């Protein structure tokens, strides 16, 4: 299929309204369905709340033309998206919605990006209609690790506005539906949660088993976070903070505070996010990921000078911290400092 026959836009698009951008996505997919051709749409977003809202609105429109949306989240075992989608049956009436490209694993966390670059032709060969939801960092990594795929896509649309501060990122049910759409995925997640919960009940709440208990608490909090149950995840992280304090485990305490800060960030609670991550940094000042996370919070809050300082500190601790390097470049570009970028 020649590139001239595809509807290609080389620059991200920002429409006047949220509804206009949902219409753009729907129209592109509707034409692809009508003419039986592939459609590869890249959608950048800043807020999980806005992403979920856009996805719900689009899903309702697609249901009107008898198209089903299948949600898939990338992980280290299932990172080769082109191959996985080409092997799925019933593609004619399905639009795939993909999140989590950064969680594909491999060197520099680039397995999912490289698979897209290498197997991009499968999208054309099998006429696949697919949405890739990208955080800003994922968009940067995609263009870096998969330049041919980046040029191969049909359209890039931005949903980069922040969510209203009075709302959480989204409700528990909505996040669960977005990230764990299939029955198999929901069942797998529920099984993991059940297993870890049972292990926690069996392990004594004593110093002798403190390290194991802290690891399980953290894992369970992450599982609930994956399923979109942010309130439960938050309660478990706070429980882990109290237990880590009681056994004087500074490293674990910092890890729980950092993760709690990230949840506050996802939930559009920037003040809480900064406070939590700063507590983690005070406990373990040489933690590069903590400084990187702090930089992300500052950058989302338009505090670019503070973000630059945080990213520079992360790079000083870990010169191979690619996320900090790329985010620092983004900050310089936003400030118009092209030479520094």
C-alpha positions in Angstrom: 0.0 0.0 0.0 1.6 3.3 -1.1 2.0 6.2 1.3 0.3 8.4 -1.2 -3.0 6.5 -0.8 -3.0 6.9 3.0 -4.4 9.8 4.9 -1.2 11.1 6.5 -0.7 14.1 8.7 2.9 14.8 9.6 2.3 17.1 12.6 0.2 16.6 15.7 -3.2 18.3 15.5 -4.9 20.4 18.1 -8.6 21.1 17.4 -10.6 23.9 19.0 -12.6 21.6 21.2 -12.5 18.2 22.8 -15.5 17.1 20.7 -13.8 18.1 17.5 -10.9 15.9 18.3 -13.1 12.9 19.1 -14.8 13.6 15.8 -11.5 13.5 14.0 -10.7 10.1 15.4 -14.1 8.7 14.6 -14.1 10.0 11.0 -10.7 8.6 10.3 -11.8 5.2 11.6 -15.1 5.3 9.9 -13.4 6.0 6.5 -11.0 3.2 7.2 -13.9 0.8 7.9 -15.8 2.0 4.9 -12.9 1.5 2.5 -11.5 -1.6 4.2 -8.1 -0.1 4.9 -5.8 0.1 7.9 -5.8 3.1 10.3 -2.9 3.8 12.7 -3.8 6.7 15.0 -1.4 8.1 17.6 -3.0 10.1 20.4 -0.9 12.0 23.0 -2.4 12.8 26.3 -1.5 14.4 29.6 -4.3 13.4 31.9 -5.6 9.9 32.5 -9.0 11.4 33.1 -9.1 13.2 29.7 -7.8 10.0 28.0 -10.5 7.9 29.5 -13.2 10.5 28.6 -12.0 10.7 25.0 -11.9 6.9 24.7 -15.4 6.5 26.2 -16.8 9.1 23.8 -15.2 7.5 20.8 -16.3 4.0 21.9 -19.9 5.2 21.9 -19.6 6.6 18.4 -18.0 3.4 17.1 -20.7 1.2 18.7 -23.3 3.1 16.5 -21.5 1.7 13.4 -21.2 -1.8 14.9 -17.5 -1.6 15.8 -16.2 -3.0 19.0 -13.2 -1.5 20.9 -10.8 -4.0 22.4 -8.4 -2.6 25.0 -4.9 -4.0 25.4 -2.2 -3.0 27.8 1.5 -3.7 26.9 3.6 -5.7 29.3 7.0 -7.5 29.2 5.4 -10.8 27.9 3.0 -9.2 25.4 5.0 -6.4 23.8 5.0 -7.3 20.1 1.7 -5.5 19.2 1.8 -5.9 15.4 2.3 -9.7 15.7 -0.3 -10.1 18.4 -2.9 -8.1 16.5 -2.2 -9.9 13.3 -2.9 -13.2 15.0 -6.3 -12.2 16.6 -9.5 -13.4 14.8 -12.4 -11.1 14.0 -10.4 -8.0 13.1 -13.0 -6.7 10.6 -15.3 -5.3 13.3 -12.7 -4.4 15.9 -10.7 -1.2 16.7 -7.8 -1.9 19.1 -6.9 0.6 21.8 -3.3 0.2 23.1 -1.8 1.7 26.2 1.5 1.3 28.1 4.1 1.1 25.3 6.7 2.1 27.9 6.1 -1.2 29.8 7.3 -3.5 27.1 10.6 -4.3 28.8 14.0 -5.0 27.1 17.0 -2.7 26.9 16.0 0.9 27.6 12.4 -0.4 27.9 12.3 -0.3 24.1 10.9 -3.8 23.1 7.4 -2.6 22.2 8.7 0.4 20.2 11.2 -1.7 18.3 8.5 -4.3 17.5 6.4 -1.5 16.0 9.3 -0.4 13.9 10.2 -3.8 12.6 6.7 -5.2 12.0 4.9 -2.1 10.9 3.8 -3.6 7.6 1.6 -6.1 9.4 -0.8 -3.3 10.2 -1.2 -2.7 6.4 -1.2 -6.4 5.5 -4.0 -7.2 7.9 -5.9 -3.9 7.6 -5.7 -3.3 11.3 -7.5 -0.3 12.9 -5.6 0.8 16.0 -5.3 3.6 18.5 -2.0 4.2 20.4 -2.5 6.3 23.5 0.9 7.9 24.4 2.1 9.9 27.3 4.5 12.7 26.3 7.5 10.6 27.3 6.2 7.6 25.3 5.7 9.8 22.3 9.3 10.9 22.6 10.5 7.3 23.0 8.4 6.1 20.1 9.9 8.7 17.7 13.3 7.8 18.9 13.1 4.0 18.8 10.6 3.6 16.0 11.3 6.4 13.5 10.0 4.4 10.5 6.8 3.5 12.3 6.4 7.2 13.5 6.5 8.2 9.8 4.2 5.3 8.9 1.2 6.4 11.1 -1.9 8.0 9.6 -2.6 10.8 12.1 -1.4 12.3 15.4 -4.0 14.0 17.6 -3.3 15.6 21.0 -5.5 15.5 24.1 -2.9 17.4 26.2 -5.2 19.5 28.4 -5.2 18.9 32.1 -8.2 17.3 33.9 -10.3 19.6 36.1 -8.6 19.6 39.5 -11.8 18.8 41.4 -12.0 15.4 39.7 -9.7 12.4 40.2 -8.0 10.9 37.1 -11.2 8.9 36.5 -13.4 6.5 38.5 -12.2 3.0 39.5 -14.7 1.3 37.1 -13.6 3.5 34.2 -9.9 2.9 34.7 -10.5 -0.8 35.0 -12.4 -0.9 31.8 -9.7 1.1 30.0 -6.7 -0.9 31.0 -8.2 -4.4 31.5 -10.9 -4.6 28.8 -11.0 -8.4 28.1 -12.4 -11.0 30.4 -9.1 -12.9 30.3 -7.1 -9.9 31.5 -9.6 -9.0 34.2 -9.5 -12.7 35.4 -5.7 -12.7 35.3 -5.4 -9.5 37.4 -8.0 -10.7 39.9 -6.1 -14.0 40.3 -2.8 -12.1 41.0 -4.5 -9.8 43.5 -6.1 -12.8 45.3 -2.7 -14.7 45.5 -0.8 -11.7 46.9 -3.7 -11.0 49.4 -3.6 -14.6 50.7 0.2 -14.4 51.1 -0.1 -11.2 53.1 -2.6 -12.9 55.4 -0.3 -15.8 56.0 2.9 -13.8 56.7 3.3 -12.7 60.4 3.4 -8.9 60.9 6.8 -9.0 62.6 10.3 -7.7 62.0 11.5 -11.1 61.0 9.2 -11.1 57.9 9.3 -7.3 57.4 11.1 -7.3 54.1 8.8 -9.9 52.5 5.7 -8.2 53.9 6.8 -4.8 52.5 7.4 -6.3 49.1 4.0 -7.9 49.0 2.3 -4.7 50.1 4.0 -2.8 47.4 3.2 -5.4 44.7 -0.5 -5.5 45.8 -0.7 -1.7 45.6 0.8 -1.8 42.1 -1.7 -4.5 41.0 -4.7 -2.4 42.2 -3.1 0.6 40.4 -2.9 -1.4 37.2 -6.6 -2.2 37.6 -7.5 1.4 38.1 -8.4 1.0 41.8 -6.4 4.0 42.9 -8.1 4.4 46.3 -7.2 0.8 47.3 -3.7 1.3 46.0 -3.3 4.5 48.0 -4.5 2.9 51.2 -2.0 0.0 50.7 0.9 2.4 50.1 0.0 4.4 53.2 -0.1 1.1 55.1 3.3 0.2 53.7 4.6 3.7 54.8 3.5 3.1 58.4 5.0 -0.4 58.5 8.3 0.7 56.9 8.6 3.4 59.6 7.9 0.9 62.4 10.8 -1.4 61.2 13.1 1.5 60.2 13.4 0.4 56.6 14.5 3.7 54.9 14.8 2.3 51.4 11.3 0.7 51.5 9.8 3.9 53.0 11.3 6.0 50.1 9.9 3.5 47.6 6.4 3.8 49.0 6.5 7.6 49.2 7.7 7.8 45.6 4.9 5.5 44.3 2.3 7.4 46.3 3.6 10.6 44.7 3.0 9.1 41.2 -0.6 8.2 42.1 -1.2 11.7 43.2 0.3 12.9 39.9 -2.1 10.6 37.9 -5.0 11.9 40.1 -4.2 15.5 39.3 -3.0 16.3 42.9 0.2 18.1 42.1 0.8 19.5 45.6 0.4 16.0 47.2 2.6 14.6 44.4 5.5 17.0 45.1 5.3 16.5 48.8 5.3 12.7 48.6 8.2 12.5 46.1 10.2 15.1 48.1 9.8 12.9 51.2 11.2 10.0 49.1 14.2 12.1 48.0 15.0 13.3 51.5 15.1 9.6 52.6 17.3 8.5 49.7 18.9 11.6 48.0 20.8 9.5 45.5 17.6 8.0 44.0 17.5 9.0 40.3 14.0 7.8 39.7 12.7 10.0 42.5 14.3 13.1 41.0 12.9 12.1 37.6 9.4 11.7 39.0 9.7 15.1 40.7 10.7 16.6 37.4 7.7 15.1 35.7 5.4 16.6 38.3 7.0 20.1 37.9 6.8 19.9 34.1 3.1 19.0 34.1 2.6 21.9 36.4 4.4 24.3 34.0 7.2 24.8 36.6 9.9 24.3 34.0 12.8 25.8 35.8 12.2 23.5 38.8 11.7 20.6 36.5 15.1 21.3 34.8 16.8 21.3 38.2 15.2 18.0 39.1 16.1 16.4 35.8 19.7 17.6 36.0 20.0 16.1 39.5 18.6 12.8 38.2 21.2 12.8 35.3 24.0 13.6 37.8 23.1 10.5 39.8 22.5 8.3 36.8 24.0 9.6 33.5 22.2 6.9 31.5 18.8 8.0 32.7 17.2 8.4 29.2 13.8 9.6 30.6 15.5 12.5 32.4 17.6 13.4 29.4 14.6 13.4 27.0 12.5 15.3 29.5 15.2 17.9 30.0 15.3 18.4 26.2 11.5 18.9 26.2 11.8 21.5 28.9 14.5 23.5 27.0 12.3 23.4 23.9 9.3 24.7 25.7 11.4 27.5 27.0 12.7 28.3 23.5 16.3 27.4 24.3 17.0 25.4 21.2 20.8 25.4 21.6 20.5 23.8 25.1 18.0 21.3 23.8 
